[in-house]
Amino acid sequence: MDDIVFKLIESEKNRQKEGLELIPSENYVSSAVLSAMGSVLTNKYSEGYPSFKGISPNEKLWDEAKISEEILPNYRYYGGQVNVDRIERLAISRAMKLFHADHANVQPHSGANANEAVYFAWCEPGDKILAMNLAHGGHLTHGSPVTRSAKIYNFIAYGTNEDGDIDYDELERLALSEKPKIILVGYSAFMKVPDFDRVAKIGNKIGALLMADMAHVAGLIAGGVHENPLDHGFHVMTTTTHKTLRGPRGGLILSRGNVASPLKKPEKTIENIPILIDRAVFPGTQGGPLEHVIAAKAVAFGEALKPEFKEYAQNIVKNAKALASRLIKNGFVLQGGGTENHLVLVNVKESYGVSGKMFEKALDKVGLTLNANALPCDGAAAFRPSGVRLGTPAITTRGMGVHEMEQIADWMKEIAEICVEIGDEESLDDKKYVKDFETVHKEVVKLAMKFPLPKGTV
Ligand SMILES: *Cc1c(COP(=O)(O)O)cnc(C)c1O
């Protein structure tokens, strides 16, 4: 045992138990997911892919008993794949079933890797990609100048309008004039359900690849409370597996099209997208897959296919709406006026004259964890963001409901008022206010302890 590391892990367990995780991109996995991740599968090299026979859409679909027994010729570079092949096939078939896809690549190490592989599969250096403005809710991997992708491809941004919805007219105008190779709908801070049909219609006019990055809402899609872009003419959907989907830290790419052997170099057509993506993930952008994580993905997808997950997804949205309306009642201004998904973006500056960063730090003191977030009004280079972003996936996993959401919104009001009294961020640690924070912190811990983390994980 490595005493130092394990002591720190124990201390992190306590932090997770005693605090309330409001970061909308985090969650608590089950002990089954955790066990698969911590298994001997980490010892195995398995560059390449298993057979797609029996899990491609035109064959007898998703017979899990068969998948877990059958040993088929694979496309791997190493021997000893007998178990790994069957695990990865199981993960692929479950992902396809969850998201109505013709193909799934379960190997991306992260959401960022998944996006980069899709760009690499479809674009040449210099090609244009139309994606959401980072300051309006888009993600770093959608063209932020600090990324490698932005140095290779030419990103163009559309934004949101005053109602906090996508500015579809602007998107259409830019699509028609710039003729991007990819139109990307995806975001990390956007509270509406996109009109995928409308974007698909625009994309089809110019023959663009329609890509959705559903990293944040994949669990809501899996649970049937959010539209699935693949049901609305989109060709590719990328996602993380660790946010609302409640699986291990990782990425996933789902697509529509023909599934074929990854060994044949295909022509760049929309129909060939699945195979272009497989080749772009490996050997294009990654080496050996993390089969222990892929096993944990298979477990998480299995959990998401169960009826209980539908209920979970419904509760995430119900809780987010309850949180939003109580926050509004408590004097907070919300971006977009509320939420249709799992997250809420609060304009703290406009509400209480407090910066997002100061509010984040103050809430941290009482065990409420969230993050400061730029708002469209801040512009792209926001050093002092005006907002904070919070969401309900993790606290809903703990079993909290509307009553607890209201309590959290009330604590946020209390903390905002303390911040107003303190005035500036530098004085947050002033001894004068220690007691105020301590009082609320004790209440937060008390509530947290009433809603334990998933059994067997801490
Ligand atoms: C979280 C997120 C990602 C990146 O995922 P990582 O696993 O952190 O690389 C990509 N796109 C969107 C929209 C995200 O929210």
PDBQT file of the ligand as one rigid body, heavy atoms in Angstrom, charges set to zero:
ROOT
HETATM    1  C1  LIG A 501     -16.731  18.191 -20.962  1.00  0.00    +0.000 C 
HETATM    2  C2  LIG A 501     -16.819  18.472 -22.387  1.00  0.00    +0.000 A 
HETATM    3  C3  LIG A 501     -15.856  18.016 -23.293  1.00  0.00    +0.000 A 
HETATM    4  C4  LIG A 501     -14.511  17.463 -22.888  1.00  0.00    +0.000 C 
HETATM    5  O1  LIG A 501     -14.490  16.342 -22.196  1.00  0.00    +0.000 OA
HETATM    6  P1  LIG A 501     -13.118  15.880 -21.479  1.00  0.00    +0.000 P 
HETATM    7  O2  LIG A 501     -13.425  14.461 -21.139  1.00  0.00    +0.000 OA
HETATM    8  O3  LIG A 501     -12.906  16.771 -20.335  1.00  0.00    +0.000 OA
HETATM    9  O4  LIG A 501     -12.042  15.974 -22.496  1.00  0.00    +0.000 OA
HETATM   10  C5  LIG A 501     -16.076  18.222 -24.646  1.00  0.00    +0.000 A 
HETATM   11  N1  LIG A 501     -17.180  18.854 -25.076  1.00  0.00    +0.000 NA
HETATM   12  C6  LIG A 501     -18.108  19.333 -24.235  1.00  0.00    +0.000 A 
HETATM   13  C7  LIG A 501     -19.289  20.032 -24.789  1.00  0.00    +0.000 C 
HETATM   14  C8  LIG A 501     -17.953  19.166 -22.865  1.00  0.00    +0.000 A 
HETATM   15  O5  LIG A 501     -18.855  19.686 -22.041  1.00  0.00    +0.000 OA
ENDROOT
TORSDOF 0
